[in-house]
């Protein structure tokens, strides 16, 4: 019976430490997910810009080719 008075405060201290560490882990994983999403968004934007650029180059080349094939009067 002499040690029972310490059980509840120790338990509460352990639970507090555990919950605090879990919150920090959740914060870190949330930040990691946000960084991953930001990276994915940047990659999508870069690919889109690249595709638009490629399409623009194709269009210019195509128009130039058609202009060269027109009969000259």
C-alpha positions in Angstrom: 0.0 0.0 0.0 2.9 2.4 0.5 3.6 2.8 -3.3 -0.1 3.1 -4.4 0.0 6.8 -3.9 2.5 7.2 -6.7 0.7 5.0 -9.2 -1.9 7.5 -10.5 0.6 10.5 -10.9 3.1 8.2 -12.7 0.3 6.9 -14.9 -0.9 10.4 -15.7 2.6 11.5 -16.4 3.2 8.6 -18.7 0.0 9.2 -20.6 0.8 12.9 -20.9 4.2 12.1 -22.4 2.7 9.5 -24.7 0.0 11.8 -26.0 2.4 14.7 -26.4 4.7 12.5 -28.5 1.8 11.2 -30.6 0.7 14.8 -31.3 4.2 15.7 -32.4 4.3 12.6 -34.7 1.0 13.6 -36.2 2.2 17.2 -36.8 5.4 15.8 -38.5 3.4 13.4 -40.7 1.0 16.2 -41.6 3.8 18.5 -42.6 5.4 15.6 -44.6 2.1 15.0 -46.4 1.8 18.7 -47.2 5.3 18.9 -48.6 4.6 15.8 -50.7 1.4 17.4 -52.1 3.3 20.6 -52.8 6.0 18.7 -54.6 3.3 16.8 -56.6 1.6 20.1 -57.5 4.8 21.6 -58.6 5.5 18.5 -60.8 2.1 18.7 -62.4 2.5 22.4 -63.1 6.0 21.8 -64.6 4.6 18.9 -66.8 1.7 21.1 -67.9 4.0 24.0 -68.9 6.2 21.5 -70.7 3.3 20.1 -72.6 2.0 23.5 -73.5 5.4 24.5 -74.7 5.8 21.3 -76.8 2.3 21.9 -78.3 3.3 25.5 -79.2 6.5 24.4 -80.8 4.6 21.7 -82.8 2.0 24.2 -83.9 4.7 26.7 -85.1 6.6 24.0 -87.0 3.3 22.7 -88.5 2.3 26.2 -89.6 5.8 26.9 -91.0 5.6 23.6 -92.9 2.2 24.3 -94.3 3.3 27.8 -95.4 6.3 26.2 -97.3 4.0 23.8 -99.1 1.6 26.4 -100.5 1.8 26.9 -104.2 3.4 30.2 -105.0 1.8 32.3 -107.7 
